[in-house]
């Protein structure tokens, strides 16, 4: 989430349902649920689309019922996301992904489909029944020990070490490579709409 002053607060999706607020760079506290609702509202506003009579929101497949309930409660505060008083329908991102893949390029109509989601903070594995509209066979399994962030860090270390081995740079004597979190801040800022600050 990008605030009006240009500061950024991220990591709130993973904290939905947590009663402990996140602290913005200016020291102000913000509930993760509310930040996510603000971000979703900003996305809808930025799209310029006509108001929809129904809205579906894809949420992490590993979220439990308590986390989903917390988001549903927070969604009621934004009329954009509750058209005609009807709360947005929350859909597992695994089911949403499999449904999209079924449309293009296509998936088998029978059997078990395994979906591996290599997210920034962990890997999720979902097994779904293709013959039953990709209904999950069991709960999604989440492995935080293998994440996109860790893959990024390992690739960066390999590249820097390779360049250093050829004498191209001395990693200890240059600022050519900053922290990964600093490098990733720019894409995150560009991904987040810069509209109104969270309430």
ZINOR-V128014 format. One record per residue. N is the residue number from 1. BURIAL is 1 if it has 24 or more other C-alpha atoms within 12 Angstrom, else 0. Layout:
# ZINOR-V128014
N;BURIAL / N;BURIAL
This chain:
# ZINOR-V128014
1;1 / 2;1 / 3;1 / 4;0 / 5;0 / 6;0 / 7;0 / 8;1 / 9;1 / 10;1 / 11;1 / 12;1 / 13;1 / 14;1 / 15;1 / 16;1 / 17;1 / 18;0 / 19;0 / 20;0 / 21;0 / 22;1 / 23;0 / 24;1 / 25;0 / 26;0 / 27;0 / 28;0 / 29;0 / 30;1 / 31;1 / 32;1 / 33;1 / 34;1 / 35;1 / 36;1 / 37;1 / 38;1 / 39;1 / 40;1 / 41;1 / 42;1 / 43;0 / 44;1 / 45;0 / 46;0 / 47;0 / 48;0 / 49;0 / 50;0 / 51;0 / 52;0 / 53;0 / 54;0 / 55;1 / 56;0 / 57;1 / 58;0 / 59;1 / 60;1 / 61;1 / 62;1 / 63;1 / 64;0 / 65;0 / 66;0 / 67;1 / 68;1 / 69;0 / 70;1 / 71;1 / 72;1 / 73;0 / 74;1 / 75;1 / 76;1 / 77;1 / 78;1 / 79;1 / 80;1 / 81;1 / 82;1 / 83;0 / 84;0 / 85;0 / 86;0 / 87;1 / 88;1 / 89;0 / 90;1 / 91;1 / 92;1 / 93;1 / 94;1 / 95;1 / 96;1 / 97;1 / 98;1 / 99;1 / 100;0 / 101;0 / 102;0 / 103;0 / 104;0 / 105;0 / 106;0 / 107;1 / 108;0 / 109;0 / 110;0 / 111;0 / 112;0 / 113;1 / 114;1 / 115;1 / 116;1 / 117;1 / 118;1 / 119;1 / 120;0 / 121;1 / 122;1 / 123;1 / 124;1 / 125;1 / 126;1 / 127;1 / 128;1 / 129;1 / 130;1 / 131;0 / 132;0 / 133;1 / 134;1 / 135;1 / 136;1 / 137;0 / 138;0 / 139;0 / 140;1 / 141;1 / 142;1 / 143;0 / 144;0 / 145;0 / 146;0 / 147;0 / 148;0 / 149;0 / 150;0 / 151;0 / 152;0 / 153;0 / 154;0 / 155;0 / 156;0 / 157;0 / 158;0 / 159;0 / 160;0 / 161;0 / 162;0 / 163;0 / 164;0 / 165;0 / 166;0 / 167;0 / 168;0 / 169;0 / 170;0 / 171;0 / 172;0 / 173;0 / 174;0 / 175;0 / 176;0 / 177;0 / 178;0 / 179;0 / 180;0 / 181;0 / 182;0 / 183;0 / 184;0 / 185;0 / 186;0 / 187;0 / 188;0 / 189;0 / 190;0 / 191;0 / 192;1 / 193;1 / 194;1 / 195;0 / 196;0 / 197;1 / 198;1 / 199;0
